[in-house]
Amino acid sequence: METITLALSKGRIFEETVPLLAAAGITPTCDPEASRQLIISTNLPHVRLLIVRATDVPTYVQYGGADLGIAGKDVLLEHGGEGLYQLLDLGIARCRLCVAVPRTFDYAQAVRLGSRIRVATKYLKSARAHFAAKGVHVDLIKLYGSMELAPLVGLADAIVDLVSTGATLRANGLVEVETIAAISSRLVVNQAALKVKRALLQPLIDVFEEKSRDRIAQ
């Protein structure tokens, strides 16, 4: 039997995808937060879920490890989107990619044309493009977590990171100074799969499209 494999990451994206799957009549057989399984079956024998790191979703889809996946725009900006179609903005897992600095830091002075700034981030491509557009030289320091620490211990002048409520920034004495991009999660599809498995994929895509229109319109 021909199957559909959907790549997802744990956490907020998975949680907000479950209602979309339910609308398509798909129910996972277990919760990835409570299971060590990386391939999760569903109530439909031809649909399975692949649980991977958020940053790996586009790669699995690009190379055919999954037929389609759900990934944040932040991840897709870093990946570049090669080998896959970004079909839909699902309007889930919304946040923003921002520049943040300590409250006492003079950001306007630091990013004057031709200046140099040290920035901690895991979003190297997005940060580099943002500061290049401003004519600012940037020294990028790659970190994977606890980004807020970097300015507090003198590792960097600023950070580029995802922000939802801003509570973590405020708790650590940081403030947002610029928004680089509004972020939400996208449905991405392998180019070959869309041609070969169109009949299987299209009903799921149609449901996701209807639900995403409703969500974005809210």
SULVEN-V245951 format. One line per field, one symbol per residue. ss: DSSP state (A for helix, B for strand, O for the rest). psi: psi as a letter, one per 40 degrees, with the letter a starting at -180 (. if undefined). burial: 1 if it has 9 or more other ideal C-beta (glycine too) atoms within 8 Angstrom, else 0. A space follows every 10 residues. Layout:
BEGIN
ss: ???
psi: ???
burial: ???
END
This chain:
BEGIN
ss: OOOBBBBBOO OAAAAAAAAA AAAOOOOBOO OOOOOOOOBB BBOOOOBBBB BOOAAAAAAA AAOOOOOBBB BBAAAAAAAO OOOBBBBBBO OOOOBBBBBB BBOOOOAAAA OOOOOBBBBB BOOAAAAAAA AAAOOOBBBB BBOOOOOOAA AAOOOOOBBB BBBOOOAAAA AOOBBBBBBB BBBOBBBBBB AAAAAAOAAA AAAAAAAAAA AAAAAAAO
psi: hhihhhhiii addddedddd dddefhhiei hddeiehehh iiehdehihh hiideedddd ddeedidiih iiddddddde eheihgdihe eifiaihihi iidehgdddd fiheihihhh iegddddddd dddefhhhhh hhieifdddd ddeedidiih ihhcdedddd defiihdihd ihhiiihihh ddddddfddd dddddddddd dddddde.
burial: 0001111110 0011011101 1111010100 0100000001 0100001111 1101011111 1101111111 1111111110 0001011111 1110111111 1100101001 1000101111 1011111101 1100010101 1010001111 1100111111 1110000011 0101111011 1011111111 1011001001 1001101111 11001000
END
